């Protein structure tokens, strides 16, 4: 029996869509939401929906009526991130003309979501570890400690464990963050049925958002292209592609409406079998110093087959 709480009645960018590949991670997120203080680490490629999952945890928790504050750590450098998270006192630095609360104080009793946590500096890693352990912060320019009651959810498109092994991220902070670790799959891990679900979903989302005629007339060639395209930008790239269709198409989506950059995709990144075979044969021929006969022997194919993929 699923524990997932249904959060949407119609397609909306403000709520997640939970398809087959996401059910397990959202079930785990629902379980985590029931524990008000557990720190959560969400990992996944760019565009896989990490902030949607963070918001889902907040909305399913007892903190749902309290603030939800999202901060992209990669958007701040040095002291700017510290002042944004913890606030500052008047006169603490040039331009600090008034006392200002930080995100942790703003999120008191609620949830703070720290995206791109793998980008924070070593100094900030130490500071954040202390905040997580002591549950209190101090504003820049002050020695006063301020208690904060927040659930901390962090996310990264980088493998934090690998960063730890490379000496770029503190092991003790990683262990403190990864009490509940969740991983979001990439779009490439979805089967064709699930990919089609997402395409239809974003067609409905954009129809609602942009208030334009629903684009139901899609050529067979476009469907095949979309179902085979890898979408390395994941769900975000798919969403943006659908918005492009709504921007430029009035009645029907044809191959001519597919963004040029997508049509010129590097064969090495293609999922089409012919492209994969072609790339592999080129690599084998190069390995054989251009000797097609030798490459054919290595591949256990005849010369004609090898030549076909070299043309």
Residue frames as qw, qx, qy, qz and C-alpha x, y, z in Angstrom:
[[0.000, 0.889, 0.458, 0.000, 0.00, 0.00, 0.00],
 [0.428, 0.473, -0.023, 0.770, 1.40, 3.38, -0.98],
 [0.354, -0.604, -0.425, 0.574, 2.00, 6.10, 1.58],
 [0.237, 0.123, 0.243, 0.933, 2.22, 8.87, -0.97],
 [0.148, 0.640, 0.495, -0.569, -0.13, 11.71, -0.24],
 [0.396, 0.574, 0.510, 0.504, -1.79, 13.01, -3.40],
 [0.251, -0.504, -0.161, 0.810, -0.91, 16.70, -3.60],
 [0.099, 0.230, -0.352, -0.902, -2.39, 17.77, -6.93],
 [0.553, 0.459, 0.604, -0.345, -5.84, 17.79, -8.50],
 [0.656, 0.741, 0.137, 0.032, -4.68, 19.16, -11.86],
 [0.764, 0.211, -0.018, 0.610, -1.29, 19.67, -13.53],
 [0.150, -0.985, 0.010, -0.089, 0.64, 22.47, -11.85],
 [0.568, 0.523, -0.426, 0.471, 4.27, 23.51, -11.67],
 [0.282, -0.623, 0.414, -0.601, 3.77, 24.13, -7.95],
 [0.798, -0.263, 0.451, -0.301, 3.24, 20.44, -7.16],
 [0.130, -0.414, 0.857, 0.279, 5.05, 17.25, -8.15],
 [0.853, 0.180, -0.245, -0.425, 3.87, 14.59, -10.55],
 [0.473, -0.435, 0.758, -0.114, 4.64, 11.15, -9.15],
 [0.782, 0.348, -0.393, -0.336, 5.21, 8.59, -11.90],
 [0.974, -0.116, -0.193, -0.004, 6.35, 4.97, -11.52],
 [0.698, 0.283, -0.351, 0.556, 10.09, 5.69, -11.22],
 [0.003, 0.500, -0.303, 0.812, 9.43, 8.33, -8.56],
 [0.714, -0.505, -0.292, -0.387, 7.02, 6.43, -6.33],
 [0.810, -0.218, -0.401, 0.368, 9.71, 4.86, -4.16],
 [0.376, 0.150, -0.242, 0.882, 11.58, 8.09, -3.50],
 [0.315, -0.444, -0.072, -0.836, 8.35, 9.97, -2.77],
 [0.796, -0.428, -0.408, -0.129, 7.23, 7.20, -0.41],
 [0.681, -0.127, -0.360, 0.624, 10.51, 7.56, 1.45],
 [0.093, 0.318, -0.063, 0.941, 10.09, 11.33, 1.46],
 [0.564, -0.528, -0.284, -0.567, 6.62, 10.94, 2.97],
 [0.810, -0.362, -0.404, 0.223, 8.10, 8.79, 5.74],
 [0.487, 0.069, -0.230, 0.840, 10.82, 11.37, 6.39],
 [0.153, -0.522, -0.150, -0.825, 8.23, 14.15, 6.53],
 [0.688, -0.578, -0.387, -0.210, 6.72, 12.53, 9.62],
 [0.703, -0.381, -0.227, 0.556, 9.92, 13.10, 11.58],
 [0.055, 0.979, 0.198, -0.006, 9.96, 16.84, 12.16],
 [0.278, -0.878, 0.316, 0.226, 13.68, 17.34, 12.79],
 [0.815, -0.042, 0.458, 0.352, 15.44, 14.83, 10.54],
 [0.055, 0.696, -0.382, -0.605, 17.90, 16.43, 8.13],
 [0.817, 0.403, 0.411, -0.025, 17.46, 15.34, 4.51],
 [0.162, -0.512, 0.562, 0.629, 19.97, 15.07, 1.66],
 [0.747, 0.549, 0.322, -0.191, 18.51, 14.95, -1.86],
 [0.267, -0.467, 0.612, 0.580, 20.86, 13.98, -4.67],
 [0.637, 0.532, 0.556, 0.047, 20.15, 13.90, -8.39],
 [0.452, 0.185, 0.368, 0.791, 21.19, 15.41, -11.69],
 [0.089, 0.256, 0.035, -0.962, 20.29, 18.97, -12.61],
 [0.459, 0.063, -0.360, -0.810, 16.64, 19.26, -13.56],
 [0.340, -0.116, -0.932, -0.058, 15.38, 16.09, -11.87],
 [0.478, -0.620, -0.371, -0.499, 13.06, 17.91, -9.45],
 [0.489, -0.048, -0.641, 0.590, 15.03, 18.23, -6.22],
 [0.117, -0.087, 0.286, -0.947, 13.22, 21.36, -5.06],
 [0.658, -0.212, -0.366, -0.623, 9.82, 19.80, -5.81],
 [0.725, -0.170, -0.653, 0.135, 10.80, 16.90, -3.54],
 [0.271, 0.018, -0.500, 0.823, 12.00, 19.26, -0.80],
 [0.362, -0.151, 0.020, -0.920, 8.76, 21.19, -0.95],
 [0.727, -0.198, -0.558, -0.348, 6.80, 17.92, -0.84],
 [0.545, -0.117, -0.683, 0.472, 8.56, 16.97, 2.40],
 [0.015, -0.025, 0.322, -0.946, 7.64, 20.33, 3.89],
 [0.522, -0.124, -0.223, -0.814, 4.01, 20.15, 2.71],
 [0.757, -0.187, -0.602, -0.168, 3.58, 16.63, 4.16],
 [0.452, -0.002, -0.641, 0.620, 5.08, 17.56, 7.54],
 [0.292, -0.742, -0.545, 0.260, 3.69, 19.18, 10.67],
 [0.293, -0.446, 0.044, 0.845, 5.64, 22.28, 9.63],
 [0.326, 0.433, 0.644, 0.539, 3.53, 22.82, 6.50],
 [0.043, -0.916, -0.384, -0.108, 1.79, 25.94, 7.87],
 [0.436, -0.759, 0.133, 0.466, 5.16, 27.47, 8.77],
 [0.283, 0.828, -0.314, -0.369, 7.67, 29.14, 6.39],
 [0.884, 0.128, 0.323, 0.313, 9.47, 27.29, 3.62],
 [0.038, 0.908, -0.275, -0.314, 12.63, 29.13, 2.57],
 [0.903, 0.249, 0.210, 0.280, 14.70, 28.01, -0.44],
 [0.110, -0.881, 0.342, 0.309, 18.28, 29.20, -0.97],
 [0.879, 0.431, -0.059, 0.194, 20.51, 28.34, -3.92],
 [0.621, -0.663, 0.178, 0.379, 23.95, 28.24, -2.30],
 [0.665, 0.143, 0.391, 0.620, 25.65, 28.33, -5.69],
 [0.197, 0.839, 0.304, 0.406, 24.27, 31.84, -6.26],
 [0.324, -0.933, 0.116, -0.101, 26.27, 33.32, -3.38],
 [0.734, 0.342, -0.372, 0.454, 29.99, 33.56, -2.80],
 [0.349, 0.238, -0.493, 0.761, 31.98, 34.01, 0.38],
 [0.001, 0.158, 0.584, -0.797, 30.45, 36.22, 3.06],
 [0.440, -0.028, -0.256, -0.861, 27.35, 36.87, 0.94],
 [0.628, -0.194, -0.721, -0.220, 26.07, 33.37, 1.65],
 [0.365, -0.187, -0.699, 0.586, 26.80, 33.68, 5.35],
 [0.145, 0.111, 0.220, -0.958, 24.90, 36.98, 5.59],
 [0.547, -0.071, -0.459, -0.696, 22.00, 35.55, 3.58],
 [0.625, -0.197, -0.756, -0.013, 21.72, 32.49, 5.82],
 [0.515, -0.367, -0.590, 0.502, 22.43, 33.99, 9.24],
 [0.085, -0.942, -0.284, -0.157, 21.76, 37.72, 8.89],
 [0.533, 0.198, -0.222, 0.792, 23.83, 40.61, 10.22],
 [0.277, -0.726, -0.400, 0.485, 23.87, 43.42, 12.71],
 [0.234, 0.962, 0.097, 0.103, 23.82, 47.09, 11.79],
 [0.056, -0.906, 0.420, -0.002, 27.38, 48.25, 11.07],
 [0.884, -0.212, 0.397, 0.126, 28.76, 44.72, 10.74],
 [0.572, 0.011, 0.481, 0.665, 30.24, 45.64, 7.36],
 [0.047, 0.259, -0.219, -0.939, 30.08, 48.37, 4.75],
 [0.388, -0.116, -0.576, -0.710, 26.48, 48.73, 3.60],
 [0.384, -0.379, -0.831, 0.134, 24.99, 47.03, 6.66],
 [0.081, -0.340, 0.076, -0.934, 22.75, 50.00, 7.54],
 [0.667, -0.322, 0.135, -0.658, 20.20, 48.02, 9.54],
 [0.408, -0.216, 0.864, -0.200, 19.82, 44.80, 11.49],
 [0.662, 0.263, -0.414, -0.567, 18.76, 42.04, 9.10],
 [0.792, -0.162, 0.545, -0.222, 17.52, 38.53, 9.74],
 [0.078, 0.375, -0.832, -0.400, 18.89, 35.61, 7.72],
 [0.620, 0.004, -0.597, -0.510, 17.12, 32.69, 6.09],
 [0.397, -0.098, -0.871, 0.272, 17.46, 30.47, 9.17],
 [0.092, 0.216, 0.523, -0.819, 15.58, 32.97, 11.32],
 [0.483, 0.158, -0.234, -0.829, 12.99, 33.52, 8.58],
 [0.626, 0.016, -0.719, -0.302, 12.43, 29.76, 8.43],
 [0.128, -0.200, 0.765, -0.598, 11.99, 29.37, 12.22],
 [0.604, 0.128, 0.608, -0.499, 9.48, 26.57, 12.95],
 [0.777, 0.524, 0.012, -0.348, 9.47, 25.72, 9.24],
 [0.889, 0.075, 0.323, 0.316, 11.84, 24.29, 6.62],
 [0.068, 0.831, -0.361, -0.418, 14.96, 25.65, 4.95],
 [0.902, 0.313, 0.257, 0.149, 16.05, 24.16, 1.63],
 [0.185, -0.776, 0.437, 0.415, 19.71, 24.61, 0.70],
 [0.870, 0.475, 0.132, 0.018, 20.31, 23.74, -2.95],
 [0.632, 0.633, -0.293, 0.338, 23.77, 23.17, -4.49],
 [0.649, -0.745, 0.150, -0.027, 25.20, 22.43, -1.04],
 [0.893, -0.013, 0.148, 0.424, 28.28, 20.89, -2.66],
 [0.447, 0.668, 0.051, 0.593, 29.39, 24.37, -3.73],
 [0.377, -0.916, -0.005, -0.138, 29.78, 25.92, -0.28],
 [0.302, 0.717, -0.529, 0.337, 33.24, 26.90, 0.94],
 [0.610, -0.028, -0.707, 0.356, 35.23, 24.93, 3.56],
 [0.015, 0.095, -0.454, 0.886, 34.63, 27.76, 6.04],
 [0.592, -0.121, -0.070, -0.794, 30.89, 27.68, 5.46],
 [0.737, -0.060, -0.663, -0.111, 30.93, 23.89, 5.86],
 [0.357, -0.013, -0.688, 0.632, 32.33, 24.33, 9.37],
 [0.248, -0.050, 0.233, -0.939, 29.75, 27.00, 10.19],
 [0.694, -0.084, -0.358, -0.619, 26.85, 24.94, 8.89],
 [0.627, -0.050, -0.760, 0.161, 28.01, 21.88, 10.84],
 [0.125, -0.015, -0.587, 0.800, 27.98, 23.93, 14.03],
 [0.463, -0.041, -0.002, -0.886, 24.48, 25.24, 13.30],
 [0.733, -0.064, -0.571, -0.365, 23.16, 21.74, 12.68],
 [0.551, -0.058, -0.743, 0.376, 24.69, 20.42, 15.89],
 [0.141, -0.139, -0.510, 0.837, 23.79, 23.32, 18.17],
 [0.006, 0.678, 0.704, 0.209, 20.51, 24.40, 16.55],
 [0.140, -0.891, -0.196, 0.385, 21.41, 28.04, 16.95],
 [0.585, 0.541, 0.160, 0.583, 22.89, 30.77, 14.78],
 [0.298, -0.682, -0.132, 0.654, 24.61, 34.10, 15.35],
 [0.446, 0.877, 0.175, 0.041, 24.30, 37.06, 13.02],
 [0.647, 0.322, -0.061, 0.688, 27.42, 38.56, 11.47],
 [0.065, 0.553, -0.169, 0.813, 28.73, 41.22, 13.83],
 [0.646, -0.531, 0.114, -0.537, 27.10, 39.69, 16.91],
 [0.151, 0.303, -0.905, 0.258, 28.22, 37.27, 19.60],
 [0.592, -0.015, 0.468, -0.656, 24.64, 36.48, 20.65],
 [0.004, 0.010, 0.970, 0.244, 23.40, 32.99, 19.86],
 [0.575, 0.096, 0.040, -0.811, 19.83, 32.73, 18.56],
 [0.449, 0.043, 0.888, -0.085, 18.01, 29.37, 18.85],
 [0.497, 0.282, -0.371, -0.731, 16.35, 28.22, 15.63],
 [0.604, 0.093, 0.767, -0.198, 13.90, 25.37, 15.13],
 [0.548, 0.554, -0.297, -0.552, 14.10, 24.43, 11.47],
 [0.888, 0.103, 0.434, 0.109, 14.08, 21.30, 9.36],
 [0.004, 0.696, -0.508, -0.507, 17.10, 21.41, 7.04],
 [0.847, 0.352, 0.394, 0.058, 16.79, 19.86, 3.59],
 [0.095, -0.693, 0.473, 0.536, 19.82, 20.08, 1.30],
 [0.852, 0.447, 0.271, -0.033, 20.37, 19.06, -2.30],
 [0.192, -0.654, 0.552, 0.480, 23.25, 18.56, -4.69],
 [0.835, 0.504, -0.080, -0.206, 23.74, 17.55, -8.31],
 [0.331, 0.608, -0.703, 0.165, 27.25, 16.48, -7.31],
 [0.847, -0.219, -0.483, 0.048, 28.07, 13.23, -5.54],
 [0.326, -0.851, 0.263, -0.317, 28.88, 14.49, -2.03],
 [0.903, -0.337, 0.243, 0.114, 30.53, 11.20, -1.08],
 [0.774, 0.384, 0.097, 0.495, 32.93, 11.57, -4.00],
 [0.084, 0.859, -0.116, 0.491, 33.60, 15.18, -2.97],
 [0.680, -0.686, 0.235, -0.109, 34.46, 13.91, 0.51],
 [0.918, -0.060, 0.225, 0.320, 36.95, 11.42, -0.92],
 [0.555, 0.593, 0.072, 0.579, 38.48, 14.24, -2.99],
 [0.448, -0.271, -0.342, 0.780, 38.89, 16.36, 0.13],
 [0.011, -0.310, -0.248, -0.918, 36.40, 18.98, -1.09],
 [0.585, -0.505, -0.195, -0.604, 33.61, 18.26, 1.40],
 [0.197, -0.440, 0.720, -0.499, 33.79, 17.43, 5.09],
 [0.398, -0.109, -0.908, -0.077, 32.97, 13.86, 6.06],
 [0.065, -0.283, -0.729, 0.619, 31.46, 14.98, 9.38],
 [0.356, 0.301, 0.049, -0.883, 29.13, 17.40, 7.60],
 [0.469, 0.097, -0.713, -0.512, 28.17, 14.75, 5.05],
 [0.293, -0.190, -0.918, 0.189, 27.23, 12.30, 7.82],
 [0.081, 0.332, 0.508, -0.791, 25.22, 15.04, 9.53],
 [0.410, 0.296, -0.204, -0.838, 23.33, 15.88, 6.34],
 [0.498, 0.139, -0.748, -0.415, 22.75, 12.34, 5.05],
 [0.364, -0.049, 0.770, -0.521, 20.60, 11.10, 7.92],
 [0.650, 0.468, 0.566, -0.196, 17.83, 10.60, 5.37],
 [0.097, -0.418, 0.564, 0.705, 19.29, 10.38, 1.88],
 [0.657, 0.538, 0.464, -0.252, 17.05, 10.44, -1.18],
 [0.264, -0.274, 0.615, 0.691, 18.07, 9.99, -4.81],
 [0.585, 0.594, 0.203, -0.513, 16.08, 11.21, -7.81],
 [0.701, 0.133, 0.592, 0.376, 16.45, 9.26, -11.08],
 [0.009, -0.387, 0.361, 0.848, 17.38, 10.96, -14.35],
 [0.666, 0.427, 0.020, -0.611, 15.03, 11.18, -17.32],
 [0.424, 0.446, -0.746, -0.255, 17.20, 8.61, -19.13],
 [0.087, -0.094, 0.951, -0.281, 16.14, 6.01, -16.54],
 [0.591, 0.291, 0.380, -0.649, 12.45, 6.32, -17.49],
 [0.420, 0.183, 0.829, 0.321, 10.94, 3.87, -19.95],
 [0.023, 0.216, 0.507, 0.834, 9.00, 5.05, -23.01],
 [0.296, -0.657, -0.669, -0.182, 5.63, 4.83, -21.26],
 [0.415, -0.681, -0.325, 0.508, 6.80, 7.04, -18.43],
 [0.275, -0.153, 0.248, 0.916, 8.46, 9.50, -20.81],
 [0.086, -0.443, -0.612, -0.649, 5.18, 9.86, -22.66],
 [0.376, -0.719, -0.563, 0.157, 3.40, 10.51, -19.36],
 [0.381, -0.535, -0.091, 0.748, 5.76, 13.39, -18.67],
 [0.143, 0.096, 0.460, 0.871, 5.41, 14.86, -22.15],
 [0.235, -0.607, -0.647, -0.397, 1.61, 14.84, -21.82],
 [0.445, -0.662, -0.436, 0.417, 1.90, 16.24, -18.30],
 [0.293, -0.382, 0.069, 0.874, 3.96, 19.24, -19.41],
 [0.001, -0.325, -0.591, -0.739, 1.66, 19.80, -22.40],
 [0.347, -0.713, -0.595, -0.133, -1.17, 20.16, -19.85],
 [0.465, -0.573, -0.238, 0.632, 0.90, 22.28, -17.46],
 [0.230, -0.129, 0.267, 0.927, 1.89, 24.74, -20.18],
 [0.118, -0.509, -0.657, -0.544, -1.67, 24.81, -21.51],
 [0.407, -0.756, -0.494, 0.136, -2.88, 25.85, -18.07],
 [0.464, -0.508, -0.059, 0.723, -0.03, 28.28, -17.41],
 [0.194, -0.127, 0.380, 0.895, 0.09, 30.04, -20.78],
 [0.418, 0.543, 0.479, -0.548, -3.66, 29.93, -21.43],
 [0.265, 0.429, -0.560, -0.658, -3.21, 28.97, -25.07],
 [0.865, 0.155, -0.188, -0.439, -4.92, 26.39, -27.26],
 [0.750, -0.362, 0.554, -0.011, -4.02, 22.86, -26.15],
 [0.334, 0.589, -0.649, -0.346, -1.45, 21.29, -28.48],
 [0.805, -0.059, 0.547, -0.220, -2.86, 17.83, -29.05],
 [0.825, 0.564, 0.027, -0.032, -1.83, 17.51, -32.71],
 [0.316, -0.715, 0.587, 0.210, 1.73, 16.15, -32.63],
 [0.698, 0.483, -0.457, -0.265, 3.29, 14.44, -35.61],
 [0.988, -0.140, -0.048, 0.041, 4.44, 10.83, -35.32],
 [0.672, 0.439, -0.265, 0.535, 8.02, 11.93, -36.09],
 [0.122, -0.669, 0.320, -0.659, 7.99, 14.40, -33.20],
 [0.844, -0.430, 0.113, -0.300, 6.67, 11.77, -30.80],
 [0.953, 0.092, -0.127, 0.260, 9.44, 9.37, -31.81],
 [0.404, 0.587, -0.294, 0.637, 12.05, 12.08, -31.46],
 [0.371, -0.648, 0.275, -0.606, 10.89, 13.13, -28.00],
 [0.930, -0.305, 0.074, -0.190, 10.63, 9.56, -26.76],
 [0.912, 0.150, -0.086, 0.372, 14.20, 8.81, -27.90],
 [0.232, 0.757, -0.239, 0.562, 15.91, 12.12, -27.07],
 [0.610, -0.097, -0.636, 0.462, 18.04, 11.74, -23.89],
 [0.300, -0.855, -0.143, -0.399, 17.10, 15.10, -22.29],
 [0.627, 0.067, -0.478, 0.612, 20.33, 15.54, -20.35],
 [0.099, -0.310, 0.244, -0.913, 18.69, 18.55, -18.72],
 [0.034, -0.232, -0.923, 0.305, 16.09, 16.09, -17.45],
 [0.062, 0.694, 0.713, -0.076, 12.55, 17.20, -16.60],
 [0.060, -0.741, -0.068, 0.665, 13.52, 20.88, -16.67],
 [0.070, -0.285, 0.614, 0.733, 14.75, 20.58, -20.26],
 [0.053, 0.386, 0.880, 0.272, 11.60, 18.72, -21.28],
 [0.010, -0.765, -0.515, 0.387, 9.42, 21.37, -19.63],
 [0.051, -0.642, 0.191, 0.740, 11.29, 24.15, -21.44],
 [0.105, -0.033, 0.796, 0.596, 11.00, 22.29, -24.76],
 [0.048, 0.590, 0.804, 0.056, 7.23, 22.00, -24.36],
 [0.028, -0.793, -0.244, 0.558, 7.02, 25.70, -23.53],
 [0.107, -0.377, 0.517, 0.761, 8.95, 26.40, -26.75],
 [0.089, 0.307, 0.868, 0.381, 6.32, 24.42, -28.68],
 [0.011, -0.764, -0.610, 0.208, 3.53, 26.49, -27.12],
 [0.137, -0.668, 0.062, 0.729, 5.40, 29.68, -27.94],
 [0.046, 0.404, -0.563, -0.720, 5.81, 28.99, -31.65],
 [0.054, -0.167, -0.921, -0.348, 3.11, 26.44, -32.60],
 [0.438, -0.035, 0.069, -0.896, -0.55, 27.30, -33.10],
 [0.851, 0.035, -0.046, -0.521, -2.13, 24.02, -34.10],
 [0.994, 0.067, -0.073, 0.049, 0.34, 21.20, -34.83],
 [0.386, -0.745, 0.511, 0.188, 3.87, 20.31, -33.67],
 [0.888, 0.452, -0.079, 0.043, 6.09, 19.09, -36.52],
 [0.838, -0.091, -0.002, 0.538, 9.77, 18.24, -36.87],
 [0.335, 0.606, 0.054, 0.720, 10.40, 21.82, -38.04],
 [0.396, -0.813, -0.028, -0.425, 9.34, 23.01, -34.57],
 [0.874, -0.362, -0.126, 0.300, 12.01, 21.00, -32.74],
 [0.182, -0.930, 0.240, 0.212, 14.80, 23.33, -31.52],
 [0.652, 0.660, -0.372, 0.030, 17.80, 23.21, -33.84],
 [0.097, -0.632, 0.718, -0.277, 20.22, 22.44, -31.01],
 [0.742, -0.119, 0.585, -0.306, 18.32, 19.23, -30.28],
 [0.866, 0.482, 0.047, -0.124, 18.39, 18.09, -33.89],
 [0.499, 0.700, -0.464, 0.213, 22.16, 18.60, -33.99],
 [0.747, -0.587, 0.276, -0.146, 22.76, 16.45, -30.91],
 [0.029, 0.614, -0.788, -0.049, 26.22, 14.87, -30.61],
 [0.803, 0.070, -0.525, -0.274, 25.91, 11.20, -31.75],
 [0.391, 0.175, -0.790, 0.438, 27.95, 10.15, -28.71],
 [0.223, 0.000, 0.567, -0.793, 25.09, 11.37, -26.51],
 [0.628, 0.025, -0.347, -0.696, 22.33, 9.77, -28.59],
 [0.582, -0.128, 0.723, -0.350, 20.26, 6.83, -27.36],
 [0.812, 0.428, -0.097, -0.385, 19.40, 5.65, -30.87],
 [0.891, -0.167, 0.393, 0.157, 20.88, 2.22, -31.57],
 [0.724, 0.583, 0.121, 0.347, 22.27, 3.21, -34.98],
 [0.055, 0.913, -0.248, 0.320, 24.07, 6.20, -33.45],
 [0.667, -0.603, 0.432, -0.067, 25.52, 4.06, -30.65],
 [0.906, 0.129, 0.326, 0.237, 26.74, 1.46, -33.18],
 [0.520, 0.783, -0.003, 0.342, 28.22, 4.17, -35.41],
 [0.214, -0.882, 0.353, -0.228, 30.15, 5.75, -32.53],
 [0.800, -0.390, 0.455, 0.035, 31.48, 2.37, -31.40],
 [0.850, 0.368, 0.243, 0.289, 32.60, 1.37, -34.91],
 [0.285, 0.890, -0.158, 0.319, 34.41, 4.69, -35.34],
 [0.462, -0.756, 0.441, -0.140, 36.24, 4.09, -32.05],
 [0.887, -0.109, 0.427, 0.137, 37.26, 0.56, -33.10],
 [0.700, 0.632, 0.107, 0.316, 38.49, 1.75, -36.50],
 [0.007, 0.913, -0.301, 0.277, 40.53, 4.47, -34.81],
 [0.704, -0.534, 0.466, -0.050, 41.93, 1.86, -32.39],
 [0.858, 0.132, 0.428, 0.251, 42.93, -0.23, -35.44],
 [0.274, -0.480, 0.339, 0.761, 44.76, 2.77, -36.96],
 [0.455, 0.516, -0.164, -0.707, 42.17, 3.09, -39.72],
 [0.100, 0.191, -0.930, -0.296, 42.55, -0.50, -40.91],
 [0.684, -0.025, -0.026, -0.728, 38.96, -1.45, -41.85],
 [0.758, 0.094, -0.631, -0.134, 39.73, -5.14, -42.39],
 [0.337, 0.095, -0.757, 0.551, 41.30, -5.43, -38.94],
 [0.333, -0.063, 0.348, -0.874, 38.42, -3.49, -37.38],
 [0.756, 0.009, -0.328, -0.566, 35.92, -5.81, -39.06],
 [0.636, 0.061, -0.752, 0.162, 37.72, -8.81, -37.53],
 [0.077, 0.074, -0.631, 0.769, 37.66, -7.21, -34.07],
 [0.491, 0.039, 0.174, -0.853, 33.95, -6.41, -34.43],
 [0.351, 0.113, 0.929, 0.015, 33.19, -9.83, -35.92],
 [0.511, 0.699, 0.305, -0.397, 31.46, -8.10, -38.84],
 [0.706, 0.348, 0.384, 0.482, 32.17, -7.93, -42.57],
 [0.339, -0.119, 0.118, 0.926, 33.92, -4.97, -44.20],
 [0.064, -0.485, -0.528, -0.695, 30.72, -3.82, -45.91],
 [0.447, -0.745, -0.496, 0.004, 28.96, -3.40, -42.55],
 [0.509, -0.485, -0.110, 0.702, 31.87, -1.43, -41.11],
 [0.236, 0.102, 0.345, 0.903, 32.05, 0.81, -44.18],
 [0.165, -0.661, -0.605, -0.411, 28.29, 1.48, -44.01],
 [0.451, -0.805, -0.337, 0.186, 28.65, 3.05, -40.58],
 [0.507, -0.337, 0.105, 0.786, 31.72, 5.05, -41.59],
 [0.211, 0.425, 0.487, 0.733, 29.93, 6.85, -44.42]]
